Amino acid sequence: MTIAAERRLSSARRRPPPLLVAGSALAAVLVLLPLAVTVYRAAAVSPAEARALLFRPLVGELLVNTVSLTVAATVISAILGVGAAWLVERTRLPGQRAWSVLAAVPLAVPPFISSYAWVSLSPALQDFGGALLVVSCAYYPLVYLPVAAALRGIDPILEETARSLGLTAWGAFFRVVLPQLRPALLGGMLLIALHMLTEFGAFALLRFRTFTTELFVEYRTGFNGPDAALIAVVLLLLCLICLLAELWVRGSSSYARSGRGARRRAVLLDLGLARLPVLVGFAVLVMATLGVPIGMILFWLTRHASAAIAPAEVSGARLVATTFSSLWLGLAGAMLSVIVALPLSFLASRYRGGLVSLLERTVYIAQGVPGIVVALALIALTIHLVEPLYQSAVLLLFAYAIMFLPLALVSLRAAFVQAQPVLEETARSLGLGWIEVARRVTLPLARPGLGAAAAMVFVSIVTELTATLLLAPIGTETLATEVWANSHDLAFAAAAPYAALMMTLSLLSTWLLARRFGSSAFVAV
């Protein structure tokens, strides 16, 4: 074979198959669909009407509530996350291993379950302070986990050198350690801000008005009219700002060793007299994040006449049926999400180019699109174009696929990167087509990543509330919607069995996921 022929063959192999590109484009189109529908419906409003709708005291109140709570919760979560990570990784903290796990577990507790627990404890928490308490406890692990990982990767010689030059422990932290934590810290803070903008269930139960809760009210009162579309566009703009900021932080310079060096743990600091206050602080944190949700669920499980509906009236058959609905929706949604993400994840792991980057970045936009915006857009689309799909299980599963595509894509892409391309090339040289190579070589090699992706999406769907609430077929109830319905009516005892089952499923699934696929999967959840 001539050199020119070899170059043509190599170039052909670098060009992705058209069918693979088409499958990847389908994932991007699915993500863009609700955005396009929302913008189209908002653009149909006249400028005068848009000004009248947007420049209302209500919208100003929603903007102040949403932004102020987002900023406050992000700052408090950052302080809690960095403080917990530093104490666990850099001090002689008694019970360090147990505290490290307990500090991360709240990420597996759905925020609206926490809000159910706190509101049932005291209705006085239905305000800004209560919302700040609940979401800070729920989301601070998004800072704790990456910062703890970053602390384990920092060369301890830098801190030791700073201490030898006369800096105190606090001085070395602020002048040496904290600058190196910047990518992990800012990335976690931006993720928290994004979750705050898209959160619905926790704020609705806490009676705290934000853009997401108002969208739900607009849907209930005006059936998804122009008010909802315009408010959704404002919310999307806020989410877009966070997404762009996250991309900027992710692409900015990071701190790394210039060589391998000696990998060893840092010299742990003795807490001295601060040991008791630190232990008390950790105990209070665990009590707020895990103790209250678990304790209040157990409390309401024992009540028989303390709410509008008693637990005794929640039949075993209804519990079984509701649990089955959550499980089958989770399994079906996870399967669909993985199938939709497969072509793009393989394309992104094997090929380069502007089109590949564009498709991949487009799918990641889904992590900044609130579930309520996806649901309202799909409702509008099906009512006007494909009415038979309205309030069908198929529509709900596609909503799940749109919302959780980024989760599936991350794990699948990593799995395909680890699968050696040389094995695929060998199979191709033996005469197999690329579809047969994918079936017989690539997919078996990437099987652990497939399992991790499906598990992460399953956990997310089982605890999802917003899209399920709006899109579930009539008569289909899940554990999340039952907790919502009963808590909304202040029937806390009736909600307790469903809350207990959902929290058990969430914690058990997350534990199995972390045990089977590693801590990186746990962080992704």
LOLOBA-986463 format. One record per residue (C-alpha): residue in one letter; residue number from 1; x negated, y negated, z. Coordinates in steps of 0.5 Angstrom, whole numbers. Example, Ala and Ser with C-alpha at 12.3 -4.5 7.8 and 13.67 -1.06 7.14 Angstrom:
2
res->A | n->1 | u->-25 | v->9 | w->16
res->S | n->2 | u->-27 | v->2 | w->14
REM end
This chain:
525
res->M | n->1 | u->0 | v->0 | w->0
res->T | n->2 | u->-3 | v->-7 | w->-2
res->I | n->3 | u->-4 | v->-12 | w->3
res->A | n->4 | u->2 | v->-16 | w->0
res->A | n->5 | u->7 | v->-11 | w->0
res->E | n->6 | u->5 | v->-10 | w->8
res->R | n->7 | u->6 | v->-17 | w->9
res->R | n->8 | u->13 | v->-17 | w->6
res->L | n->9 | u->15 | v->-10 | w->10
res->S | n->10 | u->13 | v->-14 | w->16
res->S | n->11 | u->17 | v->-20 | w->14
res->A | n->12 | u->23 | v->-16 | w->13
res->R | n->13 | u->22 | v->-13 | w->20
res->R | n->14 | u->22 | v->-19 | w->23
res->R | n->15 | u->28 | v->-21 | w->20
res->P | n->16 | u->34 | v->-19 | w->24
res->P | n->17 | u->39 | v->-14 | w->21
res->P | n->18 | u->45 | v->-18 | w->19
res->L | n->19 | u->50 | v->-14 | w->23
res->L | n->20 | u->46 | v->-15 | w->29
res->V | n->21 | u->46 | v->-23 | w->28
res->A | n->22 | u->54 | v->-22 | w->27
res->G | n->23 | u->55 | v->-19 | w->33
res->S | n->24 | u->51 | v->-24 | w->37
res->A | n->25 | u->54 | v->-29 | w->34
res->L | n->26 | u->61 | v->-26 | w->36
res->A | n->27 | u->59 | v->-27 | w->43
res->A | n->28 | u->57 | v->-35 | w->42
res->V | n->29 | u->64 | v->-36 | w->39
res->L | n->30 | u->67 | v->-33 | w->45
res->V | n->31 | u->64 | v->-38 | w->49
res->L | n->32 | u->65 | v->-44 | w->45
res->L | n->33 | u->72 | v->-42 | w->44
res->P | n->34 | u->75 | v->-45 | w->50
res->L | n->35 | u->71 | v->-51 | w->50
res->A | n->36 | u->73 | v->-52 | w->43
res->V | n->37 | u->81 | v->-51 | w->45
res->T | n->38 | u->80 | v->-56 | w->51
res->V | n->39 | u->76 | v->-61 | w->47
res->Y | n->40 | u->81 | v->-61 | w->41
res->R | n->41 | u->87 | v->-61 | w->46
res->A | n->42 | u->84 | v->-67 | w->49
res->A | n->43 | u->83 | v->-71 | w->43
res->A | n->44 | u->90 | v->-70 | w->41
res->V | n->45 | u->92 | v->-75 | w->46
res->S | n->46 | u->92 | v->-82 | w->44
res->P | n->47 | u->86 | v->-87 | w->47
res->A | n->48 | u->92 | v->-91 | w->50
res->E | n->49 | u->95 | v->-85 | w->54
res->A | n->50 | u->88 | v->-83 | w->55
res->R | n->51 | u->86 | v->-89 | w->59
res->A | n->52 | u->92 | v->-89 | w->63
res->L | n->53 | u->91 | v->-82 | w->65
res->L | n->54 | u->84 | v->-82 | w->66
res->F | n->55 | u->84 | v->-89 | w->70
res->R | n->56 | u->89 | v->-87 | w->75
res->P | n->57 | u->87 | v->-87 | w->83
res->L | n->58 | u->88 | v->-80 | w->83
res->V | n->59 | u->82 | v->-79 | w->78
res->G | n->60 | u->78 | v->-83 | w->82
res->E | n->61 | u->80 | v->-80 | w->88
res->L | n->62 | u->78 | v->-73 | w->85
res->L | n->63 | u->72 | v->-76 | w->82
res->V | n->64 | u->70 | v->-78 | w->89
res->N | n->65 | u->72 | v->-72 | w->93
res->T | n->66 | u->68 | v->-67 | w->88
res->V | n->67 | u->62 | v->-71 | w->87
res->S | n->68 | u->61 | v->-73 | w->95
res->L | n->69 | u->62 | v->-65 | w->97
res->T | n->70 | u->58 | v->-63 | w->91
res->V | n->71 | u->52 | v->-67 | w->94
res->A | n->72 | u->53 | v->-66 | w->101
res->A | n->73 | u->54 | v->-59 | w->100
res->T | n->74 | u->48 | v->-58 | w->96
res->V | n->75 | u->43 | v->-62 | w->101
res->I | n->76 | u->46 | v->-58 | w->107
res->S | n->77 | u->45 | v->-52 | w->103
res->A | n->78 | u->38 | v->-54 | w->101
res->I | n->79 | u->36 | v->-55 | w->108
res->L | n->80 | u->39 | v->-49 | w->111
res->G | n->81 | u->36 | v->-45 | w->105
res->V | n->82 | u->29 | v->-48 | w->106
res->G | n->83 | u->29 | v->-47 | w->113
res->A | n->84 | u->31 | v->-40 | w->114
res->A | n->85 | u->26 | v->-38 | w->108
res->W | n->86 | u->20 | v->-41 | w->111
res->L | n->87 | u->22 | v->-39 | w->118
res->V | n->88 | u->22 | v->-32 | w->116
res->E | n->89 | u->16 | v->-32 | w->111
res->R | n->90 | u->11 | v->-36 | w->115
res->T | n->91 | u->13 | v->-35 | w->122
res->R | n->92 | u->12 | v->-29 | w->127
res->L | n->93 | u->20 | v->-29 | w->128
res->P | n->94 | u->22 | v->-23 | w->132
res->G | n->95 | u->27 | v->-19 | w->128
res->Q | n->96 | u->24 | v->-22 | w->121
res->R | n->97 | u->26 | v->-16 | w->117
res->A | n->98 | u->33 | v->-16 | w->120
res->W | n->99 | u->34 | v->-24 | w->119
res->S | n->100 | u->31 | v->-24 | w->112
res->V | n->101 | u->37 | v->-19 | w->110
res->L | n->102 | u->42 | v->-22 | w->114
res->A | n->103 | u->40 | v->-29 | w->111
res->A | n->104 | u->42 | v->-26 | w->104
res->V | n->105 | u->48 | v->-22 | w->105
res->P | n->106 | u->53 | v->-28 | w->105
res->L | n->107 | u->52 | v->-29 | w->98
res->A | n->108 | u->56 | v->-22 | w->97
res->V | n->109 | u->62 | v->-25 | w->101
res->P | n->110 | u->67 | v->-29 | w->96
res->P | n->111 | u->68 | v->-36 | w->98
res->F | n->112 | u->75 | v->-36 | w->99
res->I | n->113 | u->75 | v->-30 | w->104
res->S | n->114 | u->71 | v->-35 | w->108
res->S | n->115 | u->76 | v->-40 | w->107
res->Y | n->116 | u->81 | v->-36 | w->109
res->A | n->117 | u->78 | v->-34 | w->115
res->W | n->118 | u->76 | v->-41 | w->117
res->V | n->119 | u->83 | v->-44 | w->116
res->S | n->120 | u->86 | v->-38 | w->120
res->L | n->121 | u->82 | v->-40 | w->125
res->S | n->122 | u->84 | v->-47 | w->125
res->P | n->123 | u->88 | v->-51 | w->121
res->A | n->124 | u->84 | v->-57 | w->123
res->L | n->125 | u->79 | v->-55 | w->118
res->Q | n->126 | u->83 | v->-57 | w->112
res->D | n->127 | u->79 | v->-63 | w->110
res->F | n->128 | u->72 | v->-65 | w->107
res->G | n->129 | u->69 | v->-62 | w->114
res->G | n->130 | u->72 | v->-56 | w->113
res->A | n->131 | u->70 | v->-55 | w->106
res->L | n->132 | u->63 | v->-57 | w->107
res->L | n->133 | u->62 | v->-52 | w->112
res->V | n->134 | u->65 | v->-46 | w->108
res->V | n->135 | u->61 | v->-48 | w->102
res->S | n->136 | u->55 | v->-49 | w->105
res->C | n->137 | u->55 | v->-42 | w->109
res->A | n->138 | u->57 | v->-39 | w->102
res->Y | n->139 | u->52 | v->-42 | w->98
res->Y | n->140 | u->46 | v->-43 | w->102
res->P | n->141 | u->43 | v->-36 | w->100
res->L | n->142 | u->42 | v->-39 | w->92
res->V | n->143 | u->36 | v->-43 | w->95
res->Y | n->144 | u->34 | v->-38 | w->101
res->L | n->145 | u->33 | v->-33 | w->96
res->P | n->146 | u->28 | v->-36 | w->90
res->V | n->147 | u->25 | v->-40 | w->96
res->A | n->148 | u->23 | v->-34 | w->100
res->A | n->149 | u->20 | v->-31 | w->94
res->A | n->150 | u->16 | v->-37 | w->92
res->L | n->151 | u->13 | v->-37 | w->99
res->R | n->152 | u->11 | v->-30 | w->98
res->G | n->153 | u->8 | v->-31 | w->91
res->I | n->154 | u->4 | v->-38 | w->94
res->D | n->155 | u->-4 | v->-37 | w->95
res->P | n->156 | u->-4 | v->-37 | w->103
res->I | n->157 | u->-11 | v->-40 | w->102
res->L | n->158 | u->-8 | v->-47 | w->100
res->E | n->159 | u->-5 | v->-48 | w->107
res->E | n->160 | u->-11 | v->-45 | w->111
res->T | n->161 | u->-15 | v->-50 | w->107
res->A | n->162 | u->-10 | v->-56 | w->109
res->R | n->163 | u->-10 | v->-54 | w->116
res->S | n->164 | u->-18 | v->-53 | w->116
res->L | n->165 | u->-18 | v->-61 | w->114
res->G | n->166 | u->-14 | v->-63 | w->120
res->L | n->167 | u->-6 | v->-62 | w->118
res->T | n->168 | u->-1 | v->-60 | w->122
res->A | n->169 | u->3 | v->-54 | w->120
res->W | n->170 | u->9 | v->-59 | w->118
res->G | n->171 | u->4 | v->-63 | w->115
res->A | n->172 | u->1 | v->-57 | w->111
res->F | n->173 | u->8 | v->-55 | w->109
res->F | n->174 | u->11 | v->-62 | w->106
res->R | n->175 | u->4 | v->-64 | w->103
res->V | n->176 | u->2 | v->-57 | w->100
res->V | n->177 | u->8 | v->-52 | w->100
res->L | n->178 | u->14 | v->-56 | w->99
res->P | n->179 | u->11 | v->-59 | w->92
res->Q | n->180 | u->10 | v->-51 | w->90
res->L | n->181 | u->17 | v->-50 | w->92
res->R | n->182 | u->20 | v->-55 | w->87
res->P | n->183 | u->22 | v->-51 | w->81
res->A | n->184 | u->25 | v->-45 | w->86
res->L | n->185 | u->28 | v->-51 | w->90
res->L | n->186 | u->31 | v->-55 | w->85
res->G | n->187 | u->33 | v->-49 | w->81
res->G | n->188 | u->37 | v->-46 | w->87
res->M | n->189 | u->40 | v->-53 | w->88
res->L | n->190 | u->43 | v->-54 | w->81
res->L | n->191 | u->46 | v->-47 | w->81
res->I | n->192 | u->49 | v->-49 | w->88
res->A | n->193 | u->52 | v->-56 | w->85
res->L | n->194 | u->54 | v->-52 | w->79
res->H | n->195 | u->58 | v->-47 | w->83
res->M | n->196 | u->61 | v->-53 | w->87
res->L | n->197 | u->64 | v->-56 | w->81
res->T | n->198 | u->67 | v->-49 | w->78
res->E | n->199 | u->70 | v->-47 | w->85
res->F | n->200 | u->77 | v->-46 | w->86
res->G | n->201 | u->80 | v->-41 | w->91
res->A | n->202 | u->76 | v->-44 | w->97
res->F | n->203 | u->78 | v->-51 | w->96
res->A | n->204 | u->85 | v->-49 | w->94
res->L | n->205 | u->86 | v->-45 | w->101
res->L | n->206 | u->83 | v->-51 | w->105
res->R | n->207 | u->88 | v->-56 | w->102
res->F | n->208 | u->82 | v->-60 | w->99
res->R | n->209 | u->83 | v->-63 | w->92
res->T | n->210 | u->78 | v->-63 | w->87
res->F | n->211 | u->78 | v->-63 | w->79
res->T | n->212 | u->79 | v->-55 | w->79
res->T | n->213 | u->85 | v->-55 | w->84
res->E | n->214 | u->88 | v->-61 | w->81
res->L | n->215 | u->88 | v->-57 | w->74
res->F | n->216 | u->92 | v->-51 | w->77
res->V | n->217 | u->97 | v->-56 | w->80
res->E | n->218 | u->97 | v->-60 | w->73
res->Y | n->219 | u->98 | v->-53 | w->70
res->R | n->220 | u->104 | v->-51 | w->75
res->T | n->221 | u->108 | v->-58 | w->74
res->G | n->222 | u->106 | v->-59 | w->67
res->F | n->223 | u->105 | v->-53 | w->64
res->N | n->224 | u->98 | v->-54 | w->61
res->G | n->225 | u->99 | v->-61 | w->58
res->P | n->226 | u->95 | v->-67 | w->56
res->D | n->227 | u->93 | v->-69 | w->63
res->A | n->228 | u->90 | v->-62 | w->65
res->A | n->229 | u->86 | v->-62 | w->58
res->L | n->230 | u->83 | v->-69 | w->60
res->I | n->231 | u->81 | v->-67 | w->67
res->A | n->232 | u->78 | v->-61 | w->64
res->V | n->233 | u->74 | v->-65 | w->60
res->V | n->234 | u->71 | v->-69 | w->65
res->L | n->235 | u->70 | v->-63 | w->69
res->L | n->236 | u->66 | v->-60 | w->63
res->L | n->237 | u->62 | v->-66 | w->63
res->L | n->238 | u->60 | v->-66 | w->70
res->C | n->239 | u->58 | v->-58 | w->69
res->L | n->240 | u->54 | v->-60 | w->63
res->I | n->241 | u->50 | v->-65 | w->67
res->C | n->242 | u->48 | v->-60 | w->72
res->L | n->243 | u->47 | v->-55 | w->66
res->L | n->244 | u->42 | v->-60 | w->62
res->A | n->245 | u->39 | v->-61 | w->69
res->E | n->246 | u->38 | v->-54 | w->70
res->L | n->247 | u->35 | v->-53 | w->63
res->W | n->248 | u->30 | v->-58 | w->65
res->V | n->249 | u->28 | v->-56 | w->71
res->R | n->250 | u->27 | v->-49 | w->68
res->G | n->251 | u->23 | v->-51 | w->63
res->S | n->252 | u->18 | v->-56 | w->67
res->S | n->253 | u->12 | v->-54 | w->69
res->S | n->254 | u->11 | v->-49 | w->75
res->Y | n->255 | u->5 | v->-48 | w->80
res->A | n->256 | u->1 | v->-41 | w->79
res->R | n->257 | u->-6 | v->-38 | w->80
res->S | n->258 | u->-11 | v->-39 | w->75
res->G | n->259 | u->-13 | v->-32 | w->77
res->R | n->260 | u->-11 | v->-26 | w->80
res->G | n->261 | u->-15 | v->-27 | w->87
res->A | n->262 | u->-14 | v->-23 | w->93
res->R | n->263 | u->-6 | v->-22 | w->94
res->R | n->264 | u->-5 | v->-22 | w->102
res->R | n->265 | u->0 | v->-25 | w->107
res->A | n->266 | u->-1 | v->-32 | w->110
res->V | n->267 | u->-3 | v->-32 | w->117
res->L | n->268 | u->4 | v->-32 | w->121
res->L | n->269 | u->5 | v->-38 | w->125
res->D | n->270 | u->7 | v->-37 | w->133
res->L | n->271 | u->13 | v->-41 | w->134
res->G | n->272 | u->11 | v->-42 | w->142
res->L | n->273 | u->17 | v->-45 | w->145
res->A | n->274 | u->21 | v->-46 | w->139
res->R | n->275 | u->22 | v->-39 | w->139
res->L | n->276 | u->29 | v->-39 | w->143
res->P | n->277 | u->32 | v->-45 | w->139
res->V | n->278 | u->30 | v->-41 | w->133
res->L | n->279 | u->33 | v->-35 | w->134
res->V | n->280 | u->39 | v->-38 | w->137
res->G | n->281 | u->40 | v->-42 | w->130
res->F | n->282 | u->39 | v->-36 | w->126
res->A | n->283 | u->45 | v->-33 | w->131
res->V | n->284 | u->49 | v->-39 | w->130
res->L | n->285 | u->48 | v->-38 | w->122
res->V | n->286 | u->50 | v->-31 | w->122
res->M | n->287 | u->56 | v->-32 | w->126
res->A | n->288 | u->58 | v->-38 | w->121
res->T | n->289 | u->57 | v->-34 | w->115
res->L | n->290 | u->59 | v->-27 | w->117
res->G | n->291 | u->61 | v->-27 | w->124
res->V | n->292 | u->67 | v->-31 | w->123
res->P | n->293 | u->70 | v->-28 | w->116
res->I | n->294 | u->69 | v->-21 | w->119
res->G | n->295 | u->72 | v->-23 | w->126
res->M | n->296 | u->78 | v->-26 | w->123
res->I | n->297 | u->79 | v->-21 | w->119
res->L | n->298 | u->79 | v->-16 | w->124
res->F | n->299 | u->83 | v->-20 | w->129
res->W | n->300 | u->89 | v->-21 | w->124
res->L | n->301 | u->89 | v->-13 | w->122
res->T | n->302 | u->91 | v->-12 | w->130
res->R | n->303 | u->97 | v->-18 | w->129
res->H | n->304 | u->104 | v->-15 | w->128
res->A | n->305 | u->108 | v->-22 | w->129
res->S | n->306 | u->103 | v->-27 | w->128
res->A | n->307 | u->105 | v->-29 | w->121
res->A | n->308 | u->110 | v->-29 | w->116
res->I | n->309 | u->109 | v->-22 | w->114
res->A | n->310 | u->106 | v->-17 | w->119
res->P | n->311 | u->101 | v->-12 | w->117
res->A | n->312 | u->106 | v->-6 | w->118
res->E | n->313 | u->110 | v->-9 | w->112
res->V | n->314 | u->104 | v->-8 | w->107
res->S | n->315 | u->105 | v->-1 | w->105
res->G | n->316 | u->100 | v->4 | w->104
res->A | n->317 | u->102 | v->5 | w->97
res->R | n->318 | u->102 | v->-3 | w->95
res->L | n->319 | u->95 | v->-3 | w->98
res->V | n->320 | u->93 | v->3 | w->94
res->A | n->321 | u->96 | v->0 | w->87
res->T | n->322 | u->93 | v->-7 | w->89
res->T | n->323 | u->86 | v->-3 | w->90
res->F | n->324 | u->87 | v->1 | w->83
res->S | n->325 | u->88 | v->-6 | w->79
res->S | n->326 | u->82 | v->-9 | w->82
res->L | n->327 | u->78 | v->-3 | w->80
res->W | n->328 | u->80 | v->-2 | w->73
res->L | n->329 | u->80 | v->-9 | w->71
res->G | n->330 | u->73 | v->-9 | w->74
res->L | n->331 | u->71 | v->-3 | w->70
res->A | n->332 | u->74 | v->-5 | w->64
res->G | n->333 | u->72 | v->-12 | w->64
res->A | n->334 | u->64 | v->-10 | w->66
res->M | n->335 | u->65 | v->-5 | w->60
res->L | n->336 | u->67 | v->-10 | w->55
res->S | n->337 | u->62 | v->-15 | w->58
res->V | n->338 | u->56 | v->-11 | w->57
res->I | n->339 | u->59 | v->-9 | w->50
res->V | n->340 | u->59 | v->-16 | w->47
res->A | n->341 | u->53 | v->-18 | w->50
res->L | n->342 | u->49 | v->-12 | w->47
res->P | n->343 | u->47 | v->-15 | w->40
res->L | n->344 | u->45 | v->-21 | w->43
res->S | n->345 | u->41 | v->-18 | w->48
res->F | n->346 | u->37 | v->-14 | w->43
res->L | n->347 | u->37 | v->-20 | w->38
res->A | n->348 | u->34 | v->-24 | w->44
res->S | n->349 | u->29 | v->-19 | w->46
res->R | n->350 | u->26 | v->-17 | w->39
res->Y | n->351 | u->26 | v->-23 | w->35
res->R | n->352 | u->24 | v->-30 | w->35
res->G | n->353 | u->27 | v->-36 | w->31
res->G | n->354 | u->32 | v->-42 | w->32
res->L | n->355 | u->38 | v->-39 | w->31
res->V | n->356 | u->36 | v->-33 | w->36
res->S | n->357 | u->35 | v->-39 | w->41
res->L | n->358 | u->41 | v->-43 | w->39
res->L | n->359 | u->46 | v->-36 | w->40
res->E | n->360 | u->42 | v->-35 | w->47
res->R | n->361 | u->43 | v->-42 | w->50
res->T | n->362 | u->50 | v->-42 | w->47
res->V | n->363 | u->52 | v->-36 | w->51
res->Y | n->364 | u->49 | v->-39 | w->58
res->I | n->365 | u->53 | v->-45 | w->57
res->A | n->366 | u->59 | v->-40 | w->60
res->Q | n->367 | u->56 | v->-40 | w->67
res->G | n->368 | u->58 | v->-48 | w->67
res->V | n->369 | u->65 | v->-47 | w->65
res->P | n->370 | u->70 | v->-46 | w->70
res->G | n->371 | u->74 | v->-40 | w->70
res->I | n->372 | u->80 | v->-45 | w->71
res->V | n->373 | u->78 | v->-48 | w->64
res->V | n->374 | u->77 | v->-42 | w->61
res->A | n->375 | u->84 | v->-39 | w->63
res->L | n->376 | u->88 | v->-45 | w->61
res->A | n->377 | u->84 | v->-46 | w->54
res->L | n->378 | u->86 | v->-38 | w->53
res->I | n->379 | u->93 | v->-40 | w->55
res->A | n->380 | u->94 | v->-45 | w->50
res->L | n->381 | u->91 | v->-41 | w->45
res->T | n->382 | u->95 | v->-35 | w->45
res->I | n->383 | u->102 | v->-39 | w->46
res->H | n->384 | u->101 | v->-43 | w->40
res->L | n->385 | u->97 | v->-37 | w->35
res->V | n->386 | u->98 | v->-30 | w->38
res->E | n->387 | u->104 | v->-30 | w->43
res->P | n->388 | u->104 | v->-23 | w->44
res->L | n->389 | u->97 | v->-23 | w->48
res->Y | n->390 | u->100 | v->-28 | w->53
res->Q | n->391 | u->99 | v->-25 | w->60
res->S | n->392 | u->97 | v->-19 | w->57
res->A | n->393 | u->91 | v->-15 | w->60
res->V | n->394 | u->87 | v->-16 | w->54
res->L | n->395 | u->87 | v->-23 | w->55
res->L | n->396 | u->85 | v->-23 | w->62
res->L | n->397 | u->79 | v->-18 | w->60
res->F | n->398 | u->77 | v->-23 | w->55
res->A | n->399 | u->77 | v->-28 | w->60
res->Y | n->400 | u->72 | v->-24 | w->64
res->A | n->401 | u->68 | v->-23 | w->58
res->I | n->402 | u->67 | v->-30 | w->57
res->M | n->403 | u->66 | v->-32 | w->64
res->F | n->404 | u->61 | v->-26 | w->66
res->L | n->405 | u->57 | v->-26 | w->59
res->P | n->406 | u->51 | v->-29 | w->62
res->L | n->407 | u->50 | v->-24 | w->68
res->A | n->408 | u->50 | v->-18 | w->63
res->L | n->409 | u->46 | v->-22 | w->58
res->V | n->410 | u->40 | v->-23 | w->63
res->S | n->411 | u->40 | v->-16 | w->65
res->L | n->412 | u->40 | v->-13 | w->58
res->R | n->413 | u->35 | v->-17 | w->56
res->A | n->414 | u->30 | v->-16 | w->61
res->A | n->415 | u->32 | v->-8 | w->60
res->F | n->416 | u->30 | v->-9 | w->52
res->V | n->417 | u->24 | v->-13 | w->54
res->Q | n->418 | u->21 | v->-7 | w->58
res->A | n->419 | u->23 | v->-2 | w->53
res->Q | n->420 | u->17 | v->-1 | w->48
res->P | n->421 | u->18 | v->-3 | w->41
res->V | n->422 | u->13 | v->2 | w->38
res->L | n->423 | u->18 | v->8 | w->40
res->E | n->424 | u->23 | v->4 | w->35
res->E | n->425 | u->18 | v->3 | w->30
res->T | n->426 | u->16 | v->10 | w->30
res->A | n->427 | u->23 | v->12 | w->30
res->R | n->428 | u->24 | v->8 | w->24
res->S | n->429 | u->18 | v->11 | w->20
res->L | n->430 | u->21 | v->17 | w->21
res->G | n->431 | u->27 | v->15 | w->17
res->L | n->432 | u->32 | v->13 | w->22
res->G | n->433 | u->36 | v->7 | w->21
res->W | n->434 | u->37 | v->1 | w->26
res->I | n->435 | u->43 | v->4 | w->29
res->E | n->436 | u->41 | v->11 | w->30
res->V | n->437 | u->35 | v->8 | w->33
res->A | n->438 | u->39 | v->4 | w->38
res->R | n->439 | u->43 | v->10 | w->39
res->R | n->440 | u->38 | v->15 | w->40
res->V | n->441 | u->32 | v->11 | w->43
res->T | n->442 | u->33 | v->4 | w->45
res->L | n->443 | u->39 | v->5 | w->49
res->P | n->444 | u->37 | v->11 | w->53
res->L | n->445 | u->31 | v->7 | w->55
res->A | n->446 | u->35 | v->1 | w->57
res->R | n->447 | u->40 | v->5 | w->61
res->P | n->448 | u->38 | v->2 | w->68
res->G | n->449 | u->39 | v->-5 | w->65
res->L | n->450 | u->46 | v->-3 | w->62
res->G | n->451 | u->47 | v->0 | w->69
res->A | n->452 | u->45 | v->-6 | w->73
res->A | n->453 | u->49 | v->-11 | w->68
res->A | n->454 | u->55 | v->-7 | w->69
res->A | n->455 | u->55 | v->-7 | w->76
res->M | n->456 | u->53 | v->-14 | w->77
res->V | n->457 | u->59 | v->-16 | w->72
res->F | n->458 | u->64 | v->-11 | w->76
res->V | n->459 | u->62 | v->-14 | w->83
res->S | n->460 | u->64 | v->-21 | w->80
res->I | n->461 | u->70 | v->-19 | w->77
res->V | n->462 | u->73 | v->-15 | w->83
res->T | n->463 | u->72 | v->-22 | w->87
res->E | n->464 | u->74 | v->-27 | w->82
res->L | n->465 | u->81 | v->-31 | w->83
res->T | n->466 | u->82 | v->-36 | w->78
res->A | n->467 | u->83 | v->-33 | w->72
res->T | n->468 | u->86 | v->-27 | w->75
res->L | n->469 | u->91 | v->-32 | w->78
res->L | n->470 | u->93 | v->-35 | w->71
res->L | n->471 | u->92 | v->-29 | w->66
res->A | n->472 | u->94 | v->-23 | w->70
res->P | n->473 | u->100 | v->-19 | w->67
res->I | n->474 | u->107 | v->-20 | w->71
res->G | n->475 | u->107 | v->-15 | w->76
res->T | n->476 | u->99 | v->-14 | w->76
res->E | n->477 | u->96 | v->-16 | w->83
res->T | n->478 | u->89 | v->-15 | w->85
res->L | n->479 | u->86 | v->-16 | w->92
res->A | n->480 | u->84 | v->-23 | w->91
res->T | n->481 | u->91 | v->-25 | w->88
res->E | n->482 | u->94 | v->-22 | w->94
res->V | n->483 | u->89 | v->-25 | w->99
res->W | n->484 | u->91 | v->-32 | w->96
res->A | n->485 | u->98 | v->-31 | w->96
res->N | n->486 | u->99 | v->-29 | w->103
res->S | n->487 | u->94 | v->-34 | w->105
res->H | n->488 | u->97 | v->-40 | w->101
res->D | n->489 | u->104 | v->-38 | w->105
res->L | n->490 | u->100 | v->-38 | w->112
res->A | n->491 | u->101 | v->-30 | w->112
res->F | n->492 | u->94 | v->-29 | w->115
res->A | n->493 | u->96 | v->-22 | w->118
res->A | n->494 | u->99 | v->-20 | w->111
res->A | n->495 | u->93 | v->-22 | w->108
res->A | n->496 | u->88 | v->-19 | w->112
res->P | n->497 | u->88 | v->-11 | w->109
res->Y | n->498 | u->87 | v->-14 | w->102
res->A | n->499 | u->81 | v->-19 | w->105
res->A | n->500 | u->78 | v->-13 | w->109
res->L | n->501 | u->78 | v->-8 | w->103
res->M | n->502 | u->76 | v->-14 | w->98
res->M | n->503 | u->70 | v->-15 | w->103
res->T | n->504 | u->68 | v->-8 | w->104
res->L | n->505 | u->68 | v->-7 | w->96
res->S | n->506 | u->64 | v->-13 | w->95
res->L | n->507 | u->59 | v->-12 | w->101
res->L | n->508 | u->58 | v->-4 | w->99
res->S | n->509 | u->57 | v->-6 | w->91
res->T | n->510 | u->52 | v->-11 | w->92
res->W | n->511 | u->48 | v->-6 | w->97
res->L | n->512 | u->48 | v->-1 | w->92
res->L | n->513 | u->46 | v->-5 | w->87
res->A | n->514 | u->40 | v->-8 | w->91
res->R | n->515 | u->38 | v->-1 | w->93
res->R | n->516 | u->39 | v->2 | w->86
res->F | n->517 | u->36 | v->-4 | w->81
res->G | n->518 | u->32 | v->-8 | w->86
res->S | n->519 | u->32 | v->-15 | w->90
res->S | n->520 | u->32 | v->-18 | w->83
res->A | n->521 | u->39 | v->-16 | w->81
res->F | n->522 | u->42 | v->-18 | w->88
res->V | n->523 | u->39 | v->-25 | w->87
res->A | n->524 | u->43 | v->-25 | w->80
res->V | n->525 | u->50 | v->-23 | w->84
REM end
